Amino acid sequence: MAELSQTDASQMSTQSLRETQECPDISLGEETVWGRLLALRPNVKVYHFSENSYTFGRGFVDHQLTKECFDPSILTAISKKHFRIVREQKGSGDAVIYIEDLSSNGTFLNRRLIGRNKKSVLKHNDEIGLAQANKKVFMFYDCENPDAVQYPCELSSKYTLTKKLGEGNYGEVRLAYKQDTLERCAIKIIKKKVLSANGNTVLMNQVSQIQNEITLLQSIDHPCIVRLWDVIEAEDRIFLVMDIAEGGELFDRITGTGHLQESVSKLYCYQLALAIEHLHQQGITHRDIKPENILLATEDVRSCVKLSDFGLSKLTADASMMSTFCGTQMYIAPELLDINQRAYTNKVDLWSFGVVVFVCLAGYPPFYDSDQHKQRYLIRSGIFSFKRPVWTNVSAEAKDLITKLLVVNPDERYDAQQTLQHPWFKNDAVMLQAAAEILKNEEEGTESPCCVEAPETVQANGHLKRPLTSPETRRRVQEAKTPRLLPTAAQ
């Protein structure tokens, strides 16, 4: 079968989908398509399978991997015949799909080496790497898998949903591909009925009830905010289509090392403060800022930070319901804990931001008790301290900012502009220059050079290009003029 360009493939798959109205990508012209290889790297083509066997490699094969798709460092490690995908019919009428490693340098399935001339069953959402375990190139999409038919037509006609990226009280997040461009995105699937911690059923707002708010959320365009592209409503679920962040959650970054170096914490928190400021300028209050909702664009330490889930609070009927989605109250401002107090300001986000700064630097929350009632008391009274040994090497400026944010009275609490003008941020030209470079590279859709120690696996930035639309953001990221390296040691 001939190789398809991304444009041709997407047009054909969209056309066939409209004909079937159920399972995407199961036909291509008169041929039945039983599977696809979706691209996990920029410029790599998407392949549709209708024959029973396909070989991939640099040589004379069914699908040739070329320099247009791979940089030389990867291409030279790919064998002339690197791997083969086979669909083998069984007597029962069922079929088994497997991948065979034909290479010298290795074919990896979900980061595990298959082994030369060995086979492994290929399943829906399996990831294929070439030559190195961390060089993931393809994801296999099984068109006959039941997962491919469980979504409403309004969604599946526009997006191909694949593997699960995460889940929570609200529902789950899945990796998806846009049918028209084959660009990757993330789709958050929210259940309309959610069981709260006290056993009550929480009902979500209908999208039609908040259409003006949804339109506003979709207009938000900032490099440090996950873009909300689409909102689709079904009978029992709401689908939020968003940018995908390759670097995962800030929560995992913190727990993986215990806590972050102060220089790294500052770089991340500065970007987060820019995002909060931009939302507040648009009249939007997030209400659920926590490390799980703060994503990183790449696995590099020097990464663009992206605030996500800023639209989730719009789908809830009132602020008290946010605890259902948080799963924890340790980031919630004291005024949101009072069920009798319906009025609140965007200062609730600055309290949550203060808790995030604390957690980044220390690796534990400022207000915690296994007893929920005692924890609420600590939050309402604003009782916390810097007594643990981890705070010995943290600067006085960082501690001062935290004390300006974790103020029980919201009228006395810092706002976003005051936060960005605090000496912890404003007096650090190194960090400001690093942030300026990161946001510039995010605007241009390129990766930034590493200025701090990075993990071995660094993935390409797959985010969509978009301009820095906020003049205030442009001004802030251009303040620092002297190029210097971000320090690697804690201050």
C-alpha positions in Angstrom: 0.0 0.0 0.0 1.3 3.4 -0.9 2.5 5.9 1.8 0.2 8.8 2.5 1.0 12.4 3.3 -0.5 13.7 6.5 -2.9 15.9 4.5 -4.1 13.1 2.2 -4.4 10.7 5.1 -6.4 13.0 7.2 -8.7 13.9 4.3 -9.4 10.3 3.5 -9.9 9.2 7.1 -12.3 12.1 7.7 -14.2 11.2 4.5 -14.5 7.5 5.5 -15.5 8.5 9.0 -18.4 10.5 7.7 -19.6 7.5 5.7 -19.4 5.1 8.6 -20.6 7.6 11.3 -19.2 5.2 13.9 -15.6 3.9 13.9 -13.0 6.3 12.5 -10.4 5.2 10.0 -11.9 1.7 9.2 -12.0 2.2 5.4 -9.8 3.9 2.8 -11.5 4.0 -0.5 -12.5 0.4 -1.2 -10.0 -1.1 1.2 -10.6 -1.9 4.8 -8.1 -0.2 7.1 -7.4 -2.3 10.2 -4.7 -0.2 11.8 -2.6 3.0 11.7 0.8 4.1 12.9 0.4 7.6 14.3 3.4 9.9 14.6 4.9 10.7 17.9 7.6 13.0 16.5 7.4 16.0 14.2 7.5 15.5 10.4 7.0 11.7 10.7 4.3 10.4 8.4 1.1 8.6 9.4 0.6 5.1 7.9 -2.7 3.3 7.2 -2.7 -0.6 7.1 -5.0 -2.6 4.8 -2.6 -5.3 3.7 -1.4 -8.1 6.0 2.3 -7.2 6.2 4.4 -4.1 6.1 8.2 -3.6 6.5 9.8 -0.3 7.6 13.5 0.8 7.3 16.0 2.8 5.3 16.3 0.4 2.4 13.9 -1.2 -0.1 10.9 -1.7 2.1 7.2 -1.1 2.0 7.6 2.2 4.0 11.0 3.9 3.8 12.1 6.1 6.7 14.0 9.1 5.2 15.9 12.2 6.2 12.8 14.2 5.7 11.3 12.5 8.7 14.3 11.9 10.9 17.4 13.9 11.9 20.8 12.2 11.0 21.5 11.1 14.5 18.4 8.9 14.5 18.4 7.9 10.8 21.9 6.4 10.8 20.9 4.1 13.6 17.9 2.8 11.7 18.5 -0.5 9.8 17.7 -1.0 6.1 15.0 -3.4 7.3 14.2 -2.3 10.8 10.8 -3.8 11.7 7.8 -5.5 10.3 4.1 -5.3 11.3 2.0 -8.4 10.5 -1.7 -9.1 10.8 -2.1 -12.9 10.9 -5.6 -14.4 10.4 -6.5 -17.3 12.8 -8.8 -20.2 12.1 -11.4 -18.8 14.5 -11.9 -15.8 12.3 -9.9 -13.6 14.7 -6.6 -12.0 13.8 -3.5 -11.4 15.8 -1.3 -8.3 15.1 2.4 -8.5 15.9 5.6 -6.5 15.4 8.9 -8.2 14.4 12.3 -6.7 15.2 14.6 -7.0 12.1 17.1 -4.4 13.2 20.7 -4.3 14.4 20.2 -1.5 16.9 16.9 -2.5 18.3 13.1 -2.0 18.0 11.4 -1.0 21.3 7.8 -1.6 22.2 6.7 0.6 25.1 10.4 1.2 25.9 11.2 -2.5 26.1 13.6 -4.1 23.6 11.9 -6.7 21.4 15.1 -8.3 20.2 16.5 -9.1 16.8 14.2 -11.6 14.9 11.9 -11.8 17.8 8.2 -10.9 17.7 5.8 -9.2 20.1 2.0 -8.8 20.0 1.1 -5.3 19.0 -1.9 -3.8 20.9 -3.9 -0.6 20.7 -1.9 2.4 21.9 1.4 0.6 22.0 4.4 2.9 21.4 7.2 2.0 19.0 10.8 3.3 19.5 13.7 2.9 17.1 17.4 2.4 18.1 16.9 3.9 21.6 14.2 3.2 24.2 13.4 6.9 24.6 13.2 7.6 20.8 9.4 6.9 20.5 8.4 7.3 16.9 5.0 5.7 16.4 1.9 4.8 18.3 -0.2 1.9 17.0 -3.9 2.6 16.5 -6.1 -0.6 16.2 -9.2 0.5 14.2 -11.0 -2.7 15.3 -10.4 -2.0 19.0 -13.7 -1.3 21.0 -12.1 1.9 22.3 -12.4 3.3 18.7 -16.2 3.3 18.7 -17.1 4.5 22.2 -17.2 8.3 21.4 -20.0 10.4 19.9 -19.9 11.2 16.2 -19.5 14.9 16.9 -16.2 14.1 18.6 -14.9 11.2 16.6 -15.6 13.0 13.3 -13.0 15.6 14.3 -10.6 13.7 16.6 -9.0 10.3 16.8 -8.7 9.4 20.5 -6.0 7.0 21.6 -4.3 6.1 24.9 -5.2 7.3 28.4 -2.9 10.0 29.8 -4.4 10.3 33.2 -7.6 10.2 35.2 -9.2 11.7 38.3 -12.5 12.3 40.0 -13.8 14.2 37.0 -13.1 11.5 34.4 -10.0 11.0 32.3 -7.6 12.6 29.8 -6.7 10.9 26.5 -4.2 11.6 23.8 -5.9 12.5 20.5 -5.1 13.5 16.9 -7.0 16.1 14.9 -8.6 14.5 11.8 -7.8 17.5 9.5 -4.2 18.1 10.5 -3.2 15.0 12.4 -1.7 17.3 15.1 -1.7 15.9 18.6 -3.9 17.2 21.4 -5.3 16.2 24.8 -8.9 15.6 25.4 -10.3 15.8 28.9 -13.4 13.7 29.3 -15.6 15.0 32.1 -18.5 13.1 33.5 -21.6 15.2 34.0 -22.5 13.4 37.2 -19.7 13.1 39.7 -19.8 11.6 43.2 -18.5 14.0 45.7 -16.5 13.2 48.8 -19.6 13.3 51.0 -21.5 10.9 48.8 -23.7 13.5 47.1 -24.0 13.7 43.3 -22.5 16.8 41.7 -24.1 17.9 38.4 -22.1 19.8 35.9 -23.4 22.9 34.1 -24.7 22.4 30.5 -22.3 23.9 28.0 -25.2 25.9 26.5 -25.7 27.6 29.9 -22.1 29.0 29.9 -21.5 29.4 26.2 -20.3 33.0 26.6 -17.7 31.9 29.2 -16.6 29.0 27.0 -16.1 31.4 24.1 -13.9 33.6 26.3 -11.9 30.6 27.5 -11.2 29.6 23.9 -9.9 33.1 23.1 -7.2 32.9 25.8 -3.9 32.8 24.0 -0.8 32.8 26.2 2.4 30.7 26.0 2.0 29.7 29.7 -1.6 28.6 29.5 -2.8 25.4 27.9 -4.9 26.4 24.9 -8.6 25.3 25.0 -9.4 24.5 21.4 -12.9 23.0 21.5 -15.7 22.0 23.8 -18.0 19.2 22.8 -21.0 18.1 24.8 -22.6 14.6 24.8 -25.5 13.2 26.8 -23.4 12.1 29.8 -20.0 13.7 29.2 -18.3 16.9 28.3 -15.1 16.8 26.1 -12.5 19.6 26.5 -9.9 19.6 23.6 -6.6 21.2 24.7 -2.9 21.5 23.8 -0.8 18.6 24.9 2.2 19.1 27.2 5.0 16.6 26.6 6.8 17.1 30.0 4.0 15.9 32.3 2.8 17.4 35.5 4.7 19.7 37.9 3.5 17.3 40.6 5.5 14.4 39.2 8.6 16.7 38.7 8.5 17.7 42.4 7.8 14.2 43.8 10.5 12.7 41.5 13.2 14.7 43.3 11.7 15.5 46.7 11.6 19.2 46.0 13.0 21.6 43.3 16.1 23.7 43.5 15.2 27.3 44.2 16.5 28.5 40.8 14.2 26.0 39.1 11.3 26.7 41.4 11.6 30.4 40.6 11.7 29.9 36.9 8.6 27.8 37.0 6.7 30.0 39.4 7.5 33.1 37.5 5.9 31.7 34.4 2.9 30.5 36.4 2.5 34.0 37.8 2.5 35.4 34.2 -0.3 32.9 33.4 -2.3 33.9 36.5 -1.9 37.6 35.7 -3.1 37.1 32.1 -6.2 35.1 33.2 -7.1 37.8 35.8 -6.7 40.5 33.1 -9.3 38.7 31.1 -11.6 38.5 34.1 -11.0 34.8 34.7 -10.4 33.2 38.1 -8.9 29.7 37.9 -9.9 28.4 41.4 -8.0 25.1 41.2 -4.3 25.9 40.9 -2.2 23.0 42.1 0.9 21.1 40.8 -1.4 18.5 39.1 -2.8 21.3 36.9 0.6 22.8 36.1 2.1 21.1 33.1 5.6 21.3 31.4 6.0 21.7 27.7 9.1 19.4 27.6 10.9 16.9 29.8 13.8 19.4 29.9 14.4 21.1 33.3 14.4 24.4 31.4 10.9 24.1 30.2 7.9 26.3 29.5 5.3 26.0 32.2 1.6 25.7 31.2 -1.4 26.2 33.5 -4.2 23.9 32.6 -7.8 23.2 33.6 -8.7 26.9 33.9 -12.0 26.1 32.2 -13.0 23.3 34.6 -14.3 25.7 37.3 -16.7 27.2 34.7 -18.5 23.9 34.4 -19.3 23.6 38.1 -22.3 25.3 39.5 -20.5 27.0 42.4 -17.1 27.3 44.1 -17.9 24.8 46.8 -17.9 22.0 44.2 -14.3 22.6 43.3 -13.2 20.3 46.2 -14.8 17.4 44.3 -12.3 17.9 41.5 -9.4 18.9 43.6 -9.5 15.7 45.7 -7.6 17.7 48.3 -8.3 21.0 50.1 -4.6 21.9 50.8 -4.4 24.4 47.9 -7.8 26.0 48.4 -8.0 29.6 49.8 -9.7 29.9 53.2 -12.6 32.0 51.8 -13.5 29.1 49.5 -13.7 26.7 52.5 -16.6 28.7 54.0 -19.7 27.3 52.4 -21.7 30.3 53.6 -19.4 32.8 51.8 -20.4 32.9 48.2 -18.5 36.1 47.3 -14.8 35.7 46.5 -12.2 37.5 44.3 -9.4 36.3 42.0 -7.1 36.6 45.1 -8.1 32.9 45.7 -5.6 32.1 42.9 -2.8 33.9 44.6 -3.3 31.9 47.8 -3.1 28.7 45.8 0.0 30.1 44.0 1.6 30.7 47.4 1.0 27.0 48.3 2.5 25.9 45.0 5.6 28.0 45.6 5.9 26.5 49.1 5.6 23.0 47.8 8.1 23.5 45.0 10.7 24.7 47.5 10.1 22.3 50.3 8.4 19.2 48.8 5.5 19.3 51.3 2.4 21.5 51.8 2.3 24.3 54.3 -1.2 23.2 55.6 -1.6 19.5 56.2 -3.2 17.3 58.7 -4.7 13.8 58.2 -7.7 15.1 60.0 -9.7 17.2 57.5 -11.2 19.4 60.2 -7.8 20.2 61.7 -6.5 21.0 58.2 -9.3 23.4 57.6 -8.5 25.1 60.8 -4.8 25.5 59.8 -5.9 27.0 56.4 -8.5 29.4 57.9 -6.0 30.6 60.5 -3.0 30.8 58.1 -0.8 28.8 60.4 2.5 27.6 58.8 6.2 27.8 59.4 9.7 27.5 57.8 11.1 25.4 60.6 12.1 22.2 58.7 15.8 21.8 57.7 14.9 22.1 54.0 14.3 25.8 54.5 17.8 26.5 55.7 19.1 27.1 52.1 16.1 28.9 50.8 16.5 32.7 50.4 14.8 35.2 52.6 13.1 36.7 49.5 11.4 33.5 48.7 10.1 33.1 52.2 8.9 36.8 52.2 6.9 36.3 49.0 5.2 33.2 50.5 4.2 35.2 53.6 2.7 37.9 51.3 0.6 35.3 49.5 -0.6 33.1 52.3 -2.5 35.9 54.0 -6.0 34.9 55.3 -7.5 38.3 54.6 -7.8 38.5 50.8 -7.7 42.3 50.9 -4.2 42.2 52.4 -3.0 39.3 50.1 -0.7 40.1 47.1 -2.4 40.2 43.7 -0.7 39.0 40.5 1.0 42.3 39.6 2.4 42.7 43.1 3.7 39.1 43.0 5.5 39.7 39.7 7.1 42.9 41.1 8.4 41.1 44.2 12.2 41.1 44.6 12.4 37.3 44.4 11.4 37.6 40.8 12.3 41.2 39.8 15.9 41.2 41.1 16.9 38.0 39.4 18.2 39.0 35.9 19.4 35.4 35.3 15.9 34.0 35.8 14.2 36.8 33.8 16.5 36.2 30.8 15.9 32.4 31.0 12.2 33.0 31.0 12.4 35.4 28.1 14.3 32.8 26.0 11.8 30.0 26.9 8.8 32.1 26.0 10.4 33.3 22.8 11.1 29.7 21.8 7.6 28.7 22.7 6.3 31.4 20.5 8.5 30.2 17.6 7.7 26.6 18.3 11.4 25.6 18.9 13.3 24.0 21.7 15.5 26.1 24.0 19.1 25.2 24.8 19.6 23.7 28.2 21.0 26.0 30.9 20.5 23.6 33.8 21.1 19.9 34.3 18.4 18.0 32.3 17.2 14.4 32.4 18.5 12.0 29.7 15.1 11.9 27.9 14.3 15.2 26.3 11.4 15.2 23.9 10.6 17.7 21.1 8.2 20.5 21.8 5.1 19.5 19.9 3.0 22.5 20.8 1.2 24.7 18.3 2.8 28.0 17.4 1.1 31.1 18.6 2.0 34.7 19.2 2.6 36.3 22.6 -0.6 38.3 22.4 -0.3 40.1 25.8 1.6 43.4 25.6 2.2 43.0 29.3 3.8 39.6 28.8 6.0 41.0 26.0 7.1 43.8 28.3 7.9 41.5 31.2 9.9 38.9 29.3 12.0 41.6 27.6 13.0 43.3 30.8 16.2 41.3 31.2 18.9 42.1 28.7 22.1 40.4 29.9 22.3 36.7 28.7 23.6 34.6 31.6 23.2 30.9 32.6 20.6 29.8 35.0 22.5 28.5 38.1 22.3 24.8 38.8 22.8 24.9 42.6 20.1 25.9 45.0 20.6 29.5 46.2 
